[in-house]
Amino acid sequence: MGIADGKTALVVGVANDKSLAFAIASELRAQGASVALTYQGEVLEKRVRPLAEQIGAEVIGELDVNDDRQIDAAMARAGEKFGGLDMLVHAVAFAEREDLRDRFLNVSRTNFTRSLEISAYSLVALARAAEPLMERRGGGAILTLSYLGAVRAIPNYNVMGVAKAALEACVRYLAADLGGKNIRVNALSAGPARTLSSSAIRDFFTMAHHVEERAPLKRSMRPEEVGRMGAALLSDLASGVTGQTVYVDVGYNIVG
């Protein structure tokens, strides 16, 4: 029996097989959970459906986190499929490419607002929609993905760092709101990962090499390590953990 045996999970934000969200979804399936994935648009649908088939997950349709109607519809489909929801993974973030290459000082009001809405407020919107589904199951767990740039000024991370700081604050306030209903909310702060989103960060490979040199474990983080910790935080193994940001970055945050 796995640590997620008999549990149900909705994973939002899988982009391809390199996604940390996919690593978590894969581990949840391996640990016995029933998993549903969403996608945004036709391009991502073509990527997500084969990945769902690969791990034996369901695809419950399109979900744009900026559209409350789509959020409600996706949660309704998850509720119909599973009869409730035990776990929710939020792996959604956005910043314009130019804002990860120019000075942070130059981010426009429009781009700043959009980055925070997609990267941070979407967690609030999804948690609100998931609350009644988790109540049906007697509680649940929500996990989002963050990065060290939330608490330190990382070169070329810029407005995304500000958005991740807001995201981590949302985790704490949501944990306080939802704890009385036995719903836990945590963030997992991963090390640099070679994902679709990281490709927009200038000098990413230099950043990743620096981490490998300086981190206590003297190597890069592995996606499966994020998958295992994500599954653990969502499972009853972490029943006393909420409102926390847990680092899976081979120790870099303590020395960086």
C-alpha positions in Angstrom: 0.0 0.0 0.0 1.3 3.5 -0.9 1.1 6.6 1.2 -1.6 8.0 -1.1 -3.6 4.8 -1.4 -7.3 5.5 -1.8 -6.8 9.3 -2.1 -7.9 11.6 -5.0 -5.8 14.3 -6.4 -6.2 17.2 -8.9 -2.9 18.4 -10.4 -3.0 21.8 -12.2 -0.1 23.0 -14.2 1.5 20.0 -16.0 3.2 21.3 -19.2 5.4 18.4 -20.3 7.3 15.4 -18.9 9.9 17.8 -17.4 7.4 19.6 -15.2 7.8 19.3 -11.5 4.0 19.0 -11.4 4.3 15.9 -13.5 6.9 14.5 -11.2 4.4 14.9 -8.3 1.5 13.5 -10.3 3.6 10.5 -11.2 4.6 9.8 -7.6 1.0 10.2 -6.4 -0.1 7.6 -8.9 2.8 5.3 -7.8 1.7 5.7 -4.2 -1.9 4.7 -5.0 -3.8 8.0 -5.6 -6.4 8.5 -8.3 -5.0 11.5 -10.2 -6.7 14.0 -12.6 -4.9 16.5 -14.8 -6.0 19.7 -16.5 -4.6 21.6 -19.4 -4.7 25.2 -20.9 -5.3 25.3 -24.6 -4.9 22.9 -27.5 -1.1 23.0 -27.5 -0.9 21.8 -23.9 -3.7 19.4 -24.3 -1.7 17.5 -26.9 1.1 17.2 -24.4 -0.9 16.4 -21.3 -3.1 13.6 -22.7 -0.2 11.3 -23.5 1.3 12.0 -20.1 -1.9 11.2 -18.4 -2.1 7.9 -20.3 1.5 7.2 -19.4 0.8 7.2 -15.6 -2.8 6.1 -15.7 -4.3 9.5 -14.8 -7.5 11.1 -15.9 -7.8 14.3 -18.0 -10.8 16.3 -16.8 -10.6 19.2 -19.3 -9.4 22.7 -19.9 -8.6 25.0 -17.0 -7.5 28.6 -17.3 -6.8 29.8 -13.8 -7.8 33.4 -14.9 -11.3 32.2 -15.6 -13.5 31.5 -12.5 -16.0 29.7 -14.6 -13.4 27.3 -15.8 -12.2 26.8 -12.3 -15.7 26.0 -11.1 -16.3 23.7 -14.0 -13.0 21.8 -13.5 -13.8 21.3 -9.8 -17.3 20.1 -10.6 -15.9 17.5 -12.9 -13.4 16.4 -10.3 -16.2 16.1 -7.8 -18.3 14.1 -10.1 -15.3 11.8 -11.0 -14.0 11.3 -7.5 -16.9 12.1 -5.2 -14.8 14.8 -3.5 -11.1 15.7 -3.5 -8.2 14.9 -1.1 -5.3 16.6 -2.7 -4.7 19.7 -4.9 -1.4 20.6 -6.6 -1.0 24.2 -7.9 1.9 24.5 -10.3 1.0 27.7 -12.2 3.2 30.7 -12.7 3.8 33.4 -15.3 6.0 36.3 -16.1 6.6 38.0 -19.4 10.0 37.0 -20.9 11.2 40.6 -21.0 10.6 41.0 -17.3 13.0 38.2 -16.6 15.7 39.8 -18.7 15.4 43.6 -18.0 15.8 45.3 -14.6 13.0 44.6 -12.1 12.6 48.4 -11.8 11.3 48.5 -15.3 8.4 46.0 -15.0 5.1 47.7 -16.1 2.1 48.0 -13.9 0.2 45.7 -16.3 2.8 43.0 -16.3 3.3 43.2 -12.6 -0.5 42.7 -12.0 -0.8 39.9 -14.5 2.2 38.0 -13.0 0.8 38.2 -9.5 -2.7 37.3 -10.5 -1.6 34.1 -12.4 1.1 33.1 -10.1 -0.4 33.8 -6.7 -4.1 34.7 -6.8 -4.8 31.5 -8.8 -3.9 29.5 -5.7 -6.5 31.4 -3.7 -9.1 30.9 -6.4 -8.4 27.1 -6.7 -8.4 26.6 -2.9 -11.7 28.3 -2.6 -13.2 26.1 -5.3 -11.6 23.0 -3.8 -12.8 23.7 -0.2 -16.3 22.0 -0.5 -14.9 19.0 -2.3 -12.3 18.5 0.5 -14.9 18.9 3.1 -16.8 16.0 1.6 -13.7 13.8 2.3 -13.2 15.1 5.8 -10.3 17.3 5.0 -7.5 17.5 2.4 -4.1 19.0 1.5 -3.1 21.7 -1.0 0.5 22.1 -2.3 2.0 24.8 -4.4 5.4 25.3 -5.9 7.7 28.1 -5.0 11.4 29.1 -5.4 14.2 30.7 -3.3 13.6 33.9 -5.3 10.6 34.5 -3.0 12.9 35.4 -0.1 16.1 36.4 -1.8 16.9 38.7 -4.8 17.9 36.2 -7.4 19.4 37.6 -10.6 17.0 37.6 -13.6 14.1 36.2 -11.5 12.7 39.7 -10.9 8.9 40.0 -10.8 8.6 36.2 -10.5 10.3 36.4 -7.2 7.8 39.0 -6.0 5.0 36.8 -7.2 6.5 33.8 -5.4 6.7 35.9 -2.2 3.0 36.7 -2.5 2.3 33.0 -3.2 4.1 32.0 0.0 2.1 34.6 2.0 -1.1 33.2 0.5 -0.1 29.7 1.7 0.1 31.0 5.3 -3.2 32.8 5.2 -5.0 30.0 3.4 -3.6 27.5 6.0 -5.0 29.7 8.8 -8.4 29.9 7.0 -8.8 26.3 6.1 -7.1 24.5 9.1 -10.4 24.3 11.0 -11.8 22.1 8.2 -8.7 19.8 8.4 -7.4 21.2 5.1 -3.6 21.8 5.0 -1.8 24.2 2.7 1.9 24.1 2.1 4.5 25.2 -0.5 7.4 23.2 -1.8 10.4 25.4 -2.8 12.4 23.5 -5.4 15.9 24.1 -6.6 16.5 25.2 -10.2 14.9 22.7 -12.6 15.3 22.4 -16.4 11.6 23.0 -17.2 9.6 24.8 -19.8 9.3 27.9 -17.6 12.9 28.0 -16.6 13.9 28.3 -20.2 12.8 31.9 -20.1 15.2 32.8 -17.4 18.4 34.4 -18.7 21.6 32.6 -17.7 19.6 29.8 -16.2 22.3 27.2 -16.8 24.9 29.4 -15.0 22.5 29.6 -12.1 22.0 25.9 -12.0 25.8 25.3 -12.2 26.3 27.7 -9.3 23.9 25.7 -7.2 25.7 22.5 -8.0 29.0 24.0 -6.9 27.7 25.7 -3.7 24.9 23.4 -2.4 25.9 21.1 0.5 25.0 18.0 -1.5 27.2 19.2 -4.4 24.7 18.3 -7.2 21.5 19.5 -8.7 18.1 18.7 -7.5 16.4 15.7 -9.1 12.7 16.0 -10.2 11.9 12.7 -8.6 13.0 14.2 -5.3 10.3 16.9 -5.7 7.8 14.2 -6.6 8.5 12.2 -3.5 8.4 15.2 -1.1 5.3 16.6 -2.8 3.5 13.3 -2.3 4.7 13.1 1.3 3.4 16.6 2.1 0.1 15.8 0.5 -0.3 12.6 2.4 -1.2 11.8 6.0 2.5 11.4 6.7 2.5 15.2 7.0 -0.8 15.5 8.9 0.7 18.0 11.3 2.4 20.2 8.7 0.6 23.3 7.4 1.4 26.8 6.4 5.0 25.9 5.6 7.5 26.3 2.8 9.6 23.2 2.6 12.8 23.3 0.6 13.9 20.6 -1.8 17.0 22.2 -3.2 19.9 20.0 -2.1 20.5 22.4 0.7 21.3 25.5 -1.3 19.0 27.8 0.6 21.2 27.5 3.7 24.4 28.7 2.1 23.3 30.6 -1.1 
